[in-house]
Amino acid sequence: MTDRLKTLSEHRCFGGTQRFLEHDSREIGLPMRFSVFLPPQAERGPVPAVLYLAGLTCSEETFMVKAGAQRLAAELGLALIAPDTSPRGPGAEDIEGATASWDFGIGAGFYLDATEAPWAAHWRLESWLIHELLPLVAQALPVDGERIGIFGHSMGGHGALTLALRHPGRFQSLSALAPICAPTQCPWGEKAFNGYLGADRSQWLAHDASALMQSQTVAPFPEGILVDQGLADKFLAEQLHPHLFEAACASAGQPLTLRRHAGYDHGYYFIQSFVADHLAHHGRSLLRA
């Protein structure tokens, strides 16, 4: 299995190892990149991991370079996994012209499997993550595939919430930073879903975190979900709608800690400020003896 992984670079970091990798994805049909931080504890055996999904315009490098998460991950003994946000390179760029009427595409996979041409051929981010990348990491690296949490930011927060709800039991913990909580009701989501999934809006609801939570009959994460949102975020009113996810959690009986922070915006200074709380949140579920 390790022969499927190409190491692009490797760096010593807080006693562990920061790696940037690539593999030929069967699900995507193109090479895909991702990054993994392995804490020092991984030298003694498999460790639990948290999957981080980045936002629009980001890549597999963004979180690892900007968030400052490795120090606490090393202390806790958590691996960090950060995939790229869409296919790239020849085969993906060939259809970039199709974004003329809606300005998404490269760097904006929305963590779903597209059903509409030309995107359906390669934009299969959900299948790549769930059915290929996580099993590959667990088999090729010292990561415990049964102890995985998920979180993300913005578009990646949408991905974390929806993938956790669409795949019950796959993730043991869940959180998000400034997530797109109701993409069927915001311009970003409407553009992306119309392009990737087509004009039938009823199909969009399967990828809307608030709609998915509203349909739950029991709390999927009884130990709670953590969401942080900056009140100076310029996207809050039009794009993010955390109040809709909050209402859906209340309806479903899902414990939610939604923290609203005065003065914080949408960027990585906000993420740096609260990422330690998110790793601690995941650690409480993933690090039990």
C-alpha positions as CSV (number, residue, x, y, z in Angstrom):
1,M,0.0,0.0,0.0
2,T,2.8,2.4,0.7
3,D,3.9,2.1,-2.9
4,R,0.8,4.1,-3.8
5,L,2.1,7.1,-1.8
6,K,4.6,9.6,-3.2
7,T,6.3,11.8,-0.6
8,L,6.6,15.3,-1.9
9,S,8.4,16.7,1.2
10,E,8.9,15.8,4.8
11,H,9.8,18.0,7.8
12,R,10.6,17.4,11.5
13,C,8.0,19.3,13.5
14,F,7.5,19.4,17.4
15,G,9.1,16.0,17.7
16,G,6.9,14.5,15.0
17,T,6.8,14.6,11.2
18,Q,5.0,16.8,8.8
19,R,4.5,15.1,5.4
20,F,3.1,16.3,2.1
21,L,2.0,13.4,-0.1
22,E,0.4,12.5,-3.4
23,H,-1.2,9.4,-4.8
24,D,-3.0,8.3,-8.0
25,S,-6.6,8.3,-7.0
26,R,-9.0,5.7,-8.4
27,E,-12.0,7.7,-7.3
28,I,-10.9,11.0,-8.8
29,G,-9.1,9.5,-11.8
30,L,-6.2,12.0,-11.2
31,P,-3.3,12.5,-8.8
32,M,-4.5,13.9,-5.5
33,R,-2.4,15.6,-2.8
34,F,-2.8,15.6,1.0
35,S,-0.8,16.4,4.1
36,V,-0.3,14.5,7.3
37,F,1.2,15.5,10.6
38,L,2.3,12.5,12.6
39,P,3.0,13.2,16.3
40,P,5.9,11.7,18.2
41,Q,3.6,9.0,19.7
42,A,3.1,7.5,16.1
43,E,6.7,6.1,16.4
44,R,5.3,3.7,18.9
45,G,2.1,2.6,17.1
46,P,-1.1,3.9,15.5
47,V,-2.5,7.1,16.8
48,P,-6.0,8.6,16.4
49,A,-6.4,11.4,13.8
50,V,-8.4,14.4,13.0
51,L,-9.4,15.1,9.4
52,Y,-9.4,18.8,8.6
53,L,-11.2,20.2,5.5
54,A,-10.1,23.6,4.2
55,G,-12.1,26.3,2.6
56,L,-12.4,28.0,-0.8
57,T,-9.1,28.9,-2.5
58,C,-7.1,26.6,-0.1
59,S,-5.1,23.5,-0.6
60,E,-3.6,20.6,1.4
61,E,-0.9,23.1,2.6
62,T,-3.0,25.9,4.0
63,F,-4.0,24.4,7.4
64,M,-0.6,22.9,8.1
65,V,1.3,26.2,7.3
66,K,-1.2,28.7,8.8
67,A,-3.1,27.2,11.7
68,G,-0.4,26.4,14.2
69,A,-2.0,23.2,15.2
70,Q,1.0,20.8,15.3
71,R,2.3,21.9,18.7
72,L,-0.9,20.8,20.5
73,A,-1.4,17.8,18.2
74,A,2.1,16.6,19.2
75,E,1.3,17.0,22.9
76,L,-2.0,15.2,22.7
77,G,-0.8,12.4,20.3
78,L,-3.2,13.3,17.5
79,A,-2.4,12.9,13.8
80,L,-3.7,15.6,11.5
81,I,-4.8,14.9,7.9
82,A,-5.5,17.7,5.5
83,P,-6.6,16.9,1.9
84,D,-6.6,19.2,-1.1
85,T,-9.9,21.0,-1.8
86,S,-10.4,19.8,-5.4
87,P,-8.7,18.0,-8.3
88,R,-5.9,19.9,-10.0
89,G,-3.5,19.7,-12.9
90,P,-4.1,18.2,-16.4
91,G,-7.6,16.8,-16.6
92,A,-9.0,19.1,-14.0
93,E,-7.7,22.4,-15.6
94,D,-9.1,21.2,-18.9
95,I,-12.6,22.0,-17.8
96,E,-11.8,25.3,-16.0
97,G,-13.5,27.2,-18.8
98,A,-16.8,25.7,-17.6
99,T,-16.7,28.0,-14.6
100,A,-17.5,31.1,-16.7
101,S,-21.1,31.3,-15.5
102,W,-20.3,30.4,-11.9
103,D,-17.0,31.2,-10.4
104,F,-16.1,27.9,-8.7
105,G,-14.1,24.9,-9.9
106,I,-10.4,24.5,-9.0
107,G,-10.0,24.8,-5.3
108,A,-13.7,24.5,-4.6
109,G,-14.8,20.9,-4.5
110,F,-17.4,21.3,-1.8
111,Y,-16.6,17.8,-0.6
112,L,-19.3,16.1,-2.6
113,D,-19.5,13.8,-5.7
114,A,-20.7,15.9,-8.7
115,T,-23.4,14.4,-10.9
116,E,-23.3,17.0,-13.7
117,A,-21.0,17.3,-16.7
118,P,-18.2,18.2,-16.9
119,W,-17.6,17.9,-13.2
120,A,-18.9,14.4,-12.6
121,A,-15.8,12.8,-14.2
122,H,-13.3,14.0,-11.5
123,W,-15.1,16.0,-8.8
124,R,-15.7,13.0,-6.5
125,L,-14.4,14.5,-3.2
126,E,-16.8,12.6,-0.9
127,S,-15.9,9.2,-2.3
128,W,-12.2,10.0,-2.4
129,L,-12.2,11.0,1.3
130,I,-14.4,8.3,2.7
131,H,-13.7,5.3,0.5
132,E,-10.1,5.9,-0.5
133,L,-8.0,8.4,1.4
134,L,-8.9,7.5,4.9
135,P,-8.5,3.7,4.3
136,L,-5.2,4.5,2.5
137,V,-3.8,6.6,5.4
138,A,-4.8,3.9,7.9
139,Q,-3.2,1.2,6.0
140,A,0.0,3.0,4.9
141,L,0.7,5.2,8.0
142,P,0.6,4.7,11.8
143,V,-3.0,6.0,12.1
144,D,-5.8,4.3,13.8
145,G,-8.6,4.2,11.2
146,E,-11.2,3.5,13.9
147,R,-10.5,6.7,15.8
148,I,-11.1,9.5,13.4
149,G,-12.6,13.0,14.1
150,I,-13.5,15.6,11.5
151,F,-13.5,19.4,11.4
152,G,-13.1,22.2,8.9
153,H,-13.4,25.8,8.0
154,S,-15.9,27.6,5.8
155,M,-16.5,25.4,2.8
156,G,-14.6,22.8,4.8
157,G,-16.8,23.3,7.8
158,H,-19.7,22.5,5.4
159,G,-17.9,19.4,4.4
160,A,-17.1,18.3,7.9
161,L,-20.7,18.7,9.1
162,T,-22.3,17.0,6.1
163,L,-19.8,14.1,5.8
164,A,-20.2,13.4,9.5
165,L,-24.0,13.3,9.1
166,R,-24.0,11.4,5.8
167,H,-21.7,8.7,7.1
168,P,-23.0,7.7,10.6
169,G,-20.3,6.1,12.8
170,R,-17.4,6.9,10.5
171,F,-16.3,9.9,12.7
172,Q,-16.1,9.8,16.4
173,S,-16.0,13.6,16.9
174,L,-17.1,16.7,15.0
175,S,-16.5,20.4,15.0
176,A,-16.3,23.4,12.6
177,L,-15.0,26.9,12.3
178,A,-17.2,29.5,10.5
179,P,-18.9,26.7,8.5
180,I,-21.3,27.2,5.6
181,C,-24.3,25.8,7.6
182,A,-27.1,25.9,5.0
183,P,-25.6,25.9,1.5
184,T,-29.0,25.6,-0.1
185,Q,-29.8,29.0,1.3
186,C,-26.7,31.0,0.4
187,P,-25.1,32.3,-2.8
188,W,-22.0,30.2,-2.5
189,G,-23.9,27.0,-2.1
190,E,-26.5,27.8,-4.8
191,K,-23.7,28.4,-7.4
192,A,-21.8,25.3,-6.4
193,F,-24.7,23.0,-6.1
194,N,-26.3,24.2,-9.4
195,G,-23.0,23.4,-11.1
196,Y,-22.1,20.2,-9.4
197,L,-25.6,18.7,-8.8
198,G,-27.9,20.3,-11.3
199,A,-31.0,22.4,-11.1
200,D,-33.1,20.0,-9.0
201,R,-32.9,21.7,-5.6
202,S,-34.4,18.6,-3.9
203,Q,-31.1,16.9,-4.6
204,W,-29.2,19.6,-2.8
205,L,-30.7,18.9,0.6
206,A,-28.6,15.7,1.0
207,H,-25.6,18.0,1.2
208,D,-27.0,20.7,3.5
209,A,-25.9,20.4,7.1
210,S,-29.0,22.1,8.6
211,A,-31.4,20.0,6.5
212,L,-29.5,16.8,7.4
213,M,-29.5,17.6,11.1
214,Q,-33.2,18.5,11.0
215,S,-33.9,15.0,9.7
216,Q,-32.1,13.2,12.6
217,T,-34.3,11.1,14.9
218,V,-31.5,10.8,17.6
219,A,-28.5,12.9,18.4
220,P,-25.7,11.7,16.1
221,F,-23.0,13.1,18.4
222,P,-24.3,12.9,21.9
223,E,-21.1,14.2,23.4
224,G,-21.6,17.4,21.5
225,I,-20.5,19.4,18.4
226,L,-18.3,22.5,18.7
227,V,-18.8,25.4,16.3
228,D,-16.9,28.7,16.5
229,Q,-18.0,31.8,14.6
230,G,-16.5,35.3,14.4
231,L,-19.0,38.2,14.6
232,A,-16.8,40.4,12.4
233,D,-16.9,37.8,9.6
234,K,-17.9,39.6,6.5
235,F,-19.6,36.4,5.2
236,L,-21.6,35.7,8.3
237,A,-25.0,37.3,7.3
238,E,-25.2,36.2,3.7
239,Q,-23.2,33.0,3.4
240,L,-22.8,31.1,6.7
241,H,-26.2,31.0,8.7
242,P,-25.0,29.3,11.9
243,H,-28.4,30.1,13.5
244,L,-30.1,27.7,11.1
245,F,-27.8,24.8,12.2
246,E,-28.3,25.9,15.8
247,A,-32.1,25.6,15.3
248,A,-31.7,22.2,13.6
249,C,-29.6,20.8,16.4
250,A,-32.2,22.0,19.0
251,S,-34.9,20.3,17.0
252,A,-33.0,17.1,16.8
253,G,-31.8,17.1,20.5
254,Q,-28.2,17.4,19.3
255,P,-25.9,19.0,21.9
256,L,-24.2,22.0,20.3
257,T,-21.7,24.5,21.6
258,L,-22.0,27.5,19.2
259,R,-19.6,30.2,20.3
260,R,-19.9,33.6,18.8
261,H,-16.7,35.8,19.1
262,A,-16.8,39.6,18.9
263,G,-14.2,41.1,16.6
264,Y,-13.0,37.9,14.8
265,D,-13.2,37.7,11.1
266,H,-13.2,34.7,8.6
267,G,-9.4,34.1,8.2
268,Y,-6.6,32.1,9.7
269,Y,-6.0,34.5,12.6
270,F,-9.4,33.4,13.8
271,I,-8.6,29.8,13.2
272,Q,-5.3,30.1,15.1
273,S,-7.1,31.6,18.0
274,F,-9.4,28.7,18.6
275,V,-7.8,25.6,16.9
276,A,-6.5,24.4,20.3
277,D,-10.0,24.2,21.6
278,H,-11.0,22.1,18.6
279,L,-8.2,19.7,19.0
280,A,-9.0,19.4,22.7
281,H,-12.6,18.7,21.8
282,H,-11.6,15.9,19.5
283,G,-9.1,14.6,21.9
284,R,-11.7,14.0,24.6
285,S,-13.5,11.5,22.3
286,L,-10.5,10.0,20.5
287,L,-8.0,9.6,23.2
288,R,-10.0,7.5,25.7
289,A,-8.1,4.4,26.9
